[in-house]
Amino acid sequence: MAAALTILARERGGPNIARQILLMPMLDDRTPAPDPHIAPYLVWSYDDSRTAWPALLGDSAGGPDVPPTAAPARLKDATGLRAAYIEVGQLDVFRGEDTAYATKHSGAGVPVEFHLHRGAPHEFDSIGFTSDVARRAIADRVRVLKSL
């Protein structure tokens, strides 16, 4: 929702968004083929994504006419979007789409802080909130929020 709102605000000329803060975001309605390397560690599965996107988009999910305000990975050009903080776990279904989204922003000159948390599944911060990786991620989030 935060990514889509940022795109919509750019298209409409406002309101001004301070920063995109995207935590393990689900961005692409075109669910990829399962990655067997992460399959045993999934908290949110590929099947979950194949259920969620049609719940939002109906029959258009995965089709050619989905706008980036519904599925932000469909964005062609990130020029003019606000700076982004993006984080995802290495063992997360969203890893590929989040990495690609960060790269798209960076390639358009949008400042990006991107964290790929080694060995972490989706919602790692809720599952192991006292783990080192969760503490580091939360500290980064607080730092980014305080910088606004």
Kinemage of the C-alpha trace (Angstrom):
@kinemage 1
@onewidth
@group {chain A} dominant
@subgroup {mainchain}
@vectorlist {calphas} color= white
{ca met a 1} P 0.000 0.000 0.000
{ca ala a 2} L 2.807 2.442 0.842
{ca ala a 3} L 4.553 1.867 -2.491
{ca ala a 4} L 1.301 2.206 -4.429
{ca leu a 5} L 0.400 5.398 -2.560
{ca thr a 6} L 3.799 6.891 -3.404
{ca ile a 7} L 3.274 6.128 -7.095
{ca leu a 8} L -0.240 7.593 -6.998
{ca ala a 9} L 0.997 10.742 -5.244
{ca arg a 10} L 3.641 11.239 -7.941
{ca glu a 11} L 1.044 10.756 -10.703
{ca arg a 12} L -1.370 13.235 -9.112
{ca gly a 13} L 1.242 15.808 -8.107
{ca gly a 14} L 0.820 15.289 -4.383
{ca pro a 15} L 0.550 15.053 -1.503
{ca asn a 16} L 4.244 15.137 -0.746
{ca ile a 17} L 5.491 11.806 0.608
{ca ala a 18} L 8.448 12.034 2.999
{ca arg a 19} L 9.875 8.565 2.315
{ca gln a 20} L 8.831 5.092 1.284
{ca ile a 21} L 9.375 2.677 4.153
{ca leu a 22} L 8.698 -0.777 2.761
{ca leu a 23} L 9.065 -3.767 5.074
{ca met a 24} L 8.969 -7.103 3.247
{ca pro a 25} L 6.524 -5.644 0.734
{ca met a 26} L 4.352 -7.718 -1.596
{ca leu a 27} L 4.763 -5.817 -4.879
{ca asp a 28} L 4.255 -8.147 -7.851
{ca asp a 29} L 1.017 -9.886 -8.777
{ca arg a 30} L 2.926 -12.099 -11.220
{ca thr a 31} L 3.914 -14.720 -8.647
{ca pro a 32} L 7.155 -16.385 -9.745
{ca ala a 33} L 7.883 -20.081 -9.914
{ca pro a 34} L 8.775 -21.424 -6.466
{ca asp a 35} L 12.423 -21.265 -5.446
{ca pro a 36} L 13.326 -24.714 -4.074
{ca his a 37} L 16.181 -23.234 -2.026
{ca ile a 38} L 13.816 -21.300 0.216
{ca ala a 39} L 10.707 -23.518 0.061
{ca pro a 40} L 11.389 -25.308 3.394
{ca tyr a 41} L 11.615 -21.980 5.253
{ca leu a 42} L 8.571 -20.139 3.966
{ca val a 43} L 6.188 -18.447 6.360
{ca trp a 44} L 4.267 -16.757 3.519
{ca ser a 45} L 4.108 -19.221 0.623
{ca tyr a 46} L 3.829 -18.897 -3.131
{ca asp a 47} L 0.298 -20.314 -2.787
{ca asp a 48} L -0.508 -17.529 -0.319
{ca ser a 49} L 0.498 -14.978 -2.965
{ca arg a 50} L -1.541 -16.777 -5.627
{ca thr a 51} L -4.531 -16.455 -3.288
{ca ala a 52} L -3.910 -12.863 -2.151
{ca trp a 53} L -3.476 -11.151 -5.516
{ca pro a 54} L -6.789 -12.343 -7.010
{ca ala a 55} L -8.475 -11.338 -3.747
{ca leu a 56} L -7.285 -7.790 -4.459
{ca leu a 57} L -7.346 -7.667 -8.258
{ca gly a 58} L -9.910 -10.274 -9.242
{ca asp a 59} L -9.467 -11.900 -12.634
{ca ser a 60} L -6.974 -9.246 -13.759
{ca ala a 61} L -4.288 -10.568 -11.368
{ca gly a 62} L -1.255 -11.626 -13.356
{ca gly a 63} L -2.714 -10.200 -16.565
{ca pro a 64} L -1.360 -7.450 -18.782
{ca asp a 65} L -3.530 -4.564 -17.563
{ca val a 66} L -2.621 -4.304 -13.874
{ca pro a 67} L -1.510 -0.742 -13.049
{ca pro a 68} L 1.463 -0.022 -10.781
{ca thr a 69} L -0.879 1.635 -8.296
{ca ala a 70} L -2.284 -1.863 -7.706
{ca ala a 71} L 0.932 -3.881 -8.097
{ca pro a 72} L 3.941 -1.563 -7.722
{ca ala a 73} L 6.367 -3.973 -9.402
{ca arg a 74} L 4.561 -3.063 -12.644
{ca leu a 75} L 6.109 0.416 -12.438
{ca lys a 76} L 8.093 1.197 -15.587
{ca asp a 77} L 9.920 4.316 -14.384
{ca ala a 78} L 10.657 5.245 -10.780
{ca thr a 79} L 11.930 8.726 -11.658
{ca gly a 80} L 10.602 11.329 -9.250
{ca leu a 81} L 9.569 8.905 -6.526
{ca arg a 82} L 10.590 9.600 -2.958
{ca ala a 83} L 13.604 8.002 -1.301
{ca ala a 84} L 13.014 4.414 -0.257
{ca tyr a 85} L 13.953 2.213 2.670
{ca ile a 86} L 13.309 -1.392 1.657
{ca glu a 87} L 14.018 -4.535 3.637
{ca val a 88} L 13.322 -8.214 3.085
{ca gly a 89} L 14.570 -11.533 4.375
{ca gln a 90} L 16.744 -13.795 2.255
{ca leu a 91} L 14.254 -16.653 2.760
{ca asp a 92} L 11.198 -14.623 1.760
{ca val a 93} L 8.975 -15.193 -1.284
{ca phe a 94} L 9.166 -11.412 -1.875
{ca arg a 95} L 12.990 -11.325 -2.028
{ca gly a 96} L 13.232 -11.153 -5.818
{ca glu a 97} L 10.528 -8.552 -6.359
{ca asp a 98} L 11.813 -6.378 -3.516
{ca thr a 99} L 15.380 -6.527 -4.818
{ca ala a 100} L 14.165 -5.640 -8.325
{ca tyr a 101} L 12.091 -2.747 -6.958
{ca ala a 102} L 15.083 -1.341 -5.084
{ca thr a 103} L 17.226 -1.674 -8.216
{ca lys a 104} L 14.572 0.058 -10.348
{ca his a 105} L 14.519 2.983 -7.924
{ca ser a 106} L 18.281 3.230 -7.753
{ca gly a 107} L 18.545 3.106 -11.547
{ca ala a 108} L 16.149 6.063 -11.760
{ca gly a 109} L 18.263 8.147 -9.388
{ca val a 110} L 15.986 7.610 -6.386
{ca pro a 111} L 17.944 7.264 -3.135
{ca val a 112} L 17.520 3.739 -1.762
{ca glu a 113} L 18.552 2.029 1.437
{ca phe a 114} L 18.091 -1.694 0.888
{ca his a 115} L 18.551 -4.505 3.396
{ca leu a 116} L 18.533 -8.194 2.471
{ca his a 117} L 18.582 -9.931 5.840
{ca arg a 118} L 20.718 -13.047 5.607
{ca gly a 119} L 18.955 -16.256 6.587
{ca ala a 120} L 15.735 -14.484 7.565
{ca pro a 121} L 12.213 -15.577 6.532
{ca his a 122} L 9.170 -13.378 6.018
{ca glu a 123} L 8.056 -11.732 9.280
{ca phe a 124} L 11.358 -12.637 10.939
{ca asp a 125} L 10.947 -9.661 13.249
{ca ser a 126} L 7.668 -11.046 14.613
{ca ile a 127} L 8.829 -14.647 14.849
{ca gly a 128} L 12.165 -13.992 16.520
{ca phe a 129} L 11.794 -10.464 17.822
{ca thr a 130} L 14.753 -10.858 20.198
{ca ser a 131} L 17.094 -12.240 17.525
{ca asp a 132} L 20.098 -10.212 16.398
{ca val a 133} L 18.656 -9.731 12.909
{ca ala a 134} L 15.342 -8.469 14.284
{ca arg a 135} L 17.048 -6.077 16.689
{ca arg a 136} L 19.210 -4.679 13.865
{ca ala a 137} L 16.203 -4.306 11.550
{ca ile a 138} L 14.138 -2.541 14.200
{ca ala a 139} L 17.042 -0.215 15.019
{ca asp a 140} L 17.329 0.649 11.310
{ca arg a 141} L 13.601 1.342 11.078
{ca val a 142} L 13.698 3.610 14.103
{ca arg a 143} L 16.729 5.440 12.674
{ca val a 144} L 14.931 6.018 9.372
{ca leu a 145} L 11.752 7.198 11.093
{ca lys a 146} L 13.708 9.587 13.315
{ca ser a 147} L 15.412 11.059 10.242
{ca leu a 148} L 12.109 12.264 8.780
